[in-house]
Amino acid sequence: MDTSLKSTLHKRGLRMTPQRQLVLDAVRELGHATPEQICTKVQAAAPAVNITTVYRTLDLLEELGLVRHTHLGHGAPNYSEREHQHVHLVCHRCGAVTEAPTDLMEQLAERLQTSSGFELDVTHVALSGRCRNCLEADDVEENA
């Protein structure tokens, strides 16, 4: 059992439930996952848990600062543990998601701060483009 989750919930007058622990465990195991993927993982251990419970639990865990969501394009958000700090690279052709270090965004963050006073959260960024495999496949198709 996650004692930090139990302690955080207790401080807010909430109780630790098996469902809350299962959702947090699923997020940790899956790395980046949609609520539906998390629900499937949770239901493997507790078939009675439904998607509504998963969504409510994810909202609570995010409010507690234990998980965060990122929109990686169209569709449902992806959830991950709070300490994951990277930029998401999303291939709009095949849907692959890879990670890049946040320091790649430092110049953009500094420029936005200077020019508009906007502070960019570089850990909550998804960039859309084409992955190496899709680019190589496109080159093969063009040269065929």
DRENDO-1510 file (C-alpha; in Angstrom, 1 decimal, always signed):
<recs>
REC; n; res; u; v; w
REC; 1; MET; +0.0; +0.0; +0.0 .
REC; 2; ASP; +1.2; +3.5; -0.8 .
REC; 3; THR; +1.7; +5.2; +2.5 .
REC; 4; SER; +2.2; +8.7; +0.9 .
REC; 5; LEU; -1.2; +8.3; -0.8 .
REC; 6; LYS; -2.8; +7.1; +2.5 .
REC; 7; SER; -1.3; +10.0; +4.4 .
REC; 8; THR; -2.3; +12.6; +1.9 .
REC; 9; LEU; -5.9; +11.3; +1.8 .
REC; 10; HIS; -6.1; +11.1; +5.6 .
REC; 11; LYS; -4.9; +14.8; +5.9 .
REC; 12; ARG; -7.8; +15.8; +3.7 .
REC; 13; GLY; -10.4; +13.7; +5.6 .
REC; 14; LEU; -10.6; +11.1; +2.9 .
REC; 15; ARG; -10.0; +7.4; +3.3 .
REC; 16; MET; -7.8; +5.1; +1.4 .
REC; 17; THR; -9.7; +2.6; -0.8 .
REC; 18; PRO; -8.5; -0.4; -2.8 .
REC; 19; GLN; -9.8; +1.3; -5.9 .
REC; 20; ARG; -7.7; +4.4; -5.4 .
REC; 21; GLN; -4.6; +2.3; -4.8 .
REC; 22; LEU; -5.3; +0.2; -7.9 .
REC; 23; VAL; -5.7; +3.3; -10.1 .
REC; 24; LEU; -2.4; +4.8; -8.8 .
REC; 25; ASP; -0.6; +1.5; -9.3 .
REC; 26; ALA; -2.0; +1.2; -12.9 .
REC; 27; VAL; -0.8; +4.7; -13.7 .
REC; 28; ARG; +2.7; +3.9; -12.3 .
REC; 29; GLU; +2.9; +0.6; -14.2 .
REC; 30; LEU; +1.6; +1.9; -17.6 .
REC; 31; GLY; +3.7; +5.1; -17.6 .
REC; 32; HIS; +1.4; +7.0; -19.9 .
REC; 33; ALA; -2.1; +5.8; -20.3 .
REC; 34; THR; -5.6; +6.9; -21.1 .
REC; 35; PRO; -8.4; +6.5; -18.5 .
REC; 36; GLU; -9.7; +3.6; -20.6 .
REC; 37; GLN; -6.3; +1.8; -20.5 .
REC; 38; ILE; -6.0; +2.5; -16.8 .
REC; 39; CYS; -9.5; +1.1; -16.3 .
REC; 40; THR; -8.7; -2.1; -18.2 .
REC; 41; LYS; -5.6; -2.6; -16.0 .
REC; 42; VAL; -7.6; -2.0; -12.8 .
REC; 43; GLN; -10.4; -4.3; -13.9 .
REC; 44; ALA; -7.9; -7.2; -14.3 .
REC; 45; ALA; -7.6; -7.1; -10.5 .
REC; 46; ALA; -11.0; -5.7; -9.6 .
REC; 47; PRO; -13.6; -6.3; -12.3 .
REC; 48; ALA; -16.3; -4.4; -10.6 .
REC; 49; VAL; -14.4; -1.0; -10.9 .
REC; 50; ASN; -16.0; +1.1; -13.7 .
REC; 51; ILE; -14.7; +3.9; -15.8 .
REC; 52; THR; -16.6; +6.5; -13.8 .
REC; 53; THR; -14.7; +5.5; -10.7 .
REC; 54; VAL; -11.4; +5.6; -12.6 .
REC; 55; TYR; -12.1; +9.2; -13.9 .
REC; 56; ARG; -13.1; +10.4; -10.4 .
REC; 57; THR; -10.0; +8.8; -8.9 .
REC; 58; LEU; -7.7; +10.3; -11.6 .
REC; 59; ASP; -9.2; +13.7; -10.9 .
REC; 60; LEU; -8.6; +13.3; -7.1 .
REC; 61; LEU; -5.0; +12.0; -7.7 .
REC; 62; GLU; -4.3; +15.0; -9.9 .
REC; 63; GLU; -5.7; +17.4; -7.4 .
REC; 64; LEU; -3.4; +15.7; -4.8 .
REC; 65; GLY; -0.4; +16.2; -7.1 .
REC; 66; LEU; +0.3; +12.5; -7.5 .
REC; 67; VAL; -0.5; +12.3; -11.2 .
REC; 68; ARG; -0.9; +14.7; -14.1 .
REC; 69; HIS; -2.5; +14.6; -17.4 .
REC; 70; THR; -1.3; +15.6; -20.8 .
REC; 71; HIS; -3.2; +15.9; -24.1 .
REC; 72; LEU; -1.2; +14.1; -26.7 .
REC; 73; GLY; -3.5; +15.2; -29.6 .
REC; 74; HIS; -7.1; +14.4; -30.2 .
REC; 75; GLY; -8.9; +12.1; -27.8 .
REC; 76; ALA; -8.6; +11.3; -24.2 .
REC; 77; PRO; -5.8; +12.7; -22.0 .
REC; 78; ASN; -2.9; +10.6; -20.9 .
REC; 79; TYR; -2.0; +10.3; -17.3 .
REC; 80; SER; +1.4; +9.7; -15.7 .
REC; 81; GLU; +3.1; +10.1; -12.4 .
REC; 82; ARG; +3.8; +13.7; -11.4 .
REC; 83; GLU; +7.6; +13.3; -11.4 .
REC; 84; HIS; +7.8; +12.4; -15.1 .
REC; 85; GLN; +9.4; +15.5; -16.6 .
REC; 86; HIS; +9.8; +15.3; -20.4 .
REC; 87; VAL; +8.3; +16.7; -23.6 .
REC; 88; HIS; +6.1; +14.3; -25.5 .
REC; 89; LEU; +6.7; +13.9; -29.2 .
REC; 90; VAL; +3.6; +12.6; -30.9 .
REC; 91; CYS; +3.6; +11.2; -34.5 .
REC; 92; HIS; +0.5; +12.3; -36.2 .
REC; 93; ARG; +0.8; +9.5; -38.8 .
REC; 94; CYS; +1.3; +6.4; -36.6 .
REC; 95; GLY; +0.4; +7.7; -33.2 .
REC; 96; ALA; +3.7; +6.8; -31.6 .
REC; 97; VAL; +4.6; +8.8; -28.5 .
REC; 98; THR; +8.3; +9.3; -27.5 .
REC; 99; GLU; +9.9; +11.4; -24.9 .
REC; 100; ALA; +12.5; +14.2; -25.2 .
REC; 101; PRO; +14.3; +16.1; -22.4 .
REC; 102; THR; +12.7; +19.3; -21.3 .
REC; 103; ASP; +15.9; +21.3; -21.8 .
REC; 104; LEU; +15.2; +21.2; -25.5 .
REC; 105; MET; +12.4; +23.7; -24.7 .
REC; 106; GLU; +14.5; +26.1; -22.6 .
REC; 107; GLN; +15.1; +28.7; -25.4 .
REC; 108; LEU; +11.4; +28.8; -26.3 .
REC; 109; ALA; +10.4; +29.1; -22.6 .
REC; 110; GLU; +12.9; +32.0; -22.1 .
REC; 111; ARG; +11.7; +33.7; -25.3 .
REC; 112; LEU; +8.0; +33.4; -24.3 .
REC; 113; GLN; +8.8; +34.7; -20.8 .
REC; 114; THR; +10.7; +37.7; -22.2 .
REC; 115; SER; +8.4; +38.6; -25.0 .
REC; 116; SER; +5.0; +38.0; -23.4 .
REC; 117; GLY; +5.5; +37.3; -19.7 .
REC; 118; PHE; +4.2; +33.8; -20.3 .
REC; 119; GLU; +5.7; +31.0; -18.2 .
REC; 120; LEU; +5.7; +27.8; -20.2 .
REC; 121; ASP; +5.3; +24.5; -18.3 .
REC; 122; VAL; +7.7; +22.4; -20.4 .
REC; 123; THR; +6.8; +19.3; -18.5 .
REC; 124; HIS; +3.2; +19.5; -19.9 .
REC; 125; VAL; +4.0; +19.9; -23.6 .
REC; 126; ALA; +3.2; +17.6; -26.5 .
REC; 127; LEU; +4.7; +18.4; -29.9 .
REC; 128; SER; +3.1; +16.9; -33.0 .
REC; 129; GLY; +5.0; +15.8; -36.1 .
REC; 130; ARG; +6.3; +12.6; -37.8 .
REC; 131; CYS; +8.5; +10.0; -36.2 .
REC; 132; ARG; +11.7; +8.7; -37.7 .
REC; 133; ASN; +10.0; +5.5; -38.8 .
REC; 134; CYS; +7.2; +7.3; -40.7 .
REC; 135; LEU; +9.7; +9.7; -42.3 .
REC; 136; GLU; +11.8; +6.8; -43.5 .
REC; 137; ALA; +8.7; +5.0; -44.8 .
REC; 138; ASP; +7.7; +8.2; -46.6 .
REC; 139; ASP; +11.2; +8.4; -48.2 .
REC; 140; VAL; +10.9; +4.7; -49.3 .
REC; 141; GLU; +7.5; +5.4; -50.9 .
REC; 142; GLU; +8.7; +8.5; -52.7 .
REC; 143; ASN; +11.7; +6.7; -54.1 .
REC; 144; ALA; +9.7; +3.6; -55.2 .
</recs>
